[in-house]
Amino acid sequence: LDGLVQTTCLDGWVRITTTDPIAIPANLDDCPFAGSFEIEGSDATATITAFDPGAEITLSGETTSYATCDEVPSSCIQ
């Protein structure tokens, strides 16, 4: 996944760049278990990395770890 995206949730256009292929279970019932991607906006870049198990999100040099992707909080509530 690489390219520009704009949604009502995000303020303007963002660039999504896959830095390491995202590995998703064949049954699609579980969290991704490997890979990483970056989301770059006008004033910040977030890096999301999937592990088996868990995930890390780095934003502004600060990394937050999660035991599973289900623990990642929603950042866009409409």
N, C-alpha and C positions, 0 to 999 in steps of 0.2 A: 504494500500500500504506500504510494507516494503521490503527493500532489497537494493542491489547494482545496480547502473546504470552507464553506460559510454556512452557519446554521443560526437559528434564532437564539440559541443558547450562548453562542460565542460572539464577542464584540468584534465584528469585522472578519476578515479572511485569516485563516491560519494554514500553515504548511505542515503536512504530516509526512514524515520520512521514516521508513522502516530501516533500522540500523542493523538488526539481526532478525532473520525470519521468525515470525510468530508461529509457535507450534500449538495447535488446538487439537484436543482429543477427537477422534473420529465420530464419537456419539454426540458431540457438541453439548454434552450435559455438564462438563466440568470447566474449570478455569484453564486458560492457556498455561502451558507448563514450561515454556522457554521462549526467548526472543525479546526484542526491545524495539521501541519506536520513539520518535521525538515529535512533539507538537510545538511549533514555533509561532508565536503571535507577534504583535507589533512591539511589545516591550518585555517579553519573557519567553523562555523555552522550558518545557517540561519533558523529562525523559521517563518513560514507563518501561519497566523491565519485569518480565514474568519469570518465575522460578517454579520448581516443583518441590514443595508447594509454595505459594505466596507470590508477592509482587512488591516492587519498590517504585516509588515516584519521587523524582528529584526535581525540585523547583527552586530557583534562585539559590542554588548551592546547598539546599537543605533536603535531606533524604528522609522519607517516611516509609517504614516497612509495614507490610500487612501479611497476616498468616495465610489468607486466601484472597482472591480477587473480589469475593463477595463482601469483604470488609472495607473495600475502598468506598468512601462516602460519595454520594452523588453531589456534583458541584453545580448542577443546573436544575433547579426546581422551578417549574413553570406554574 
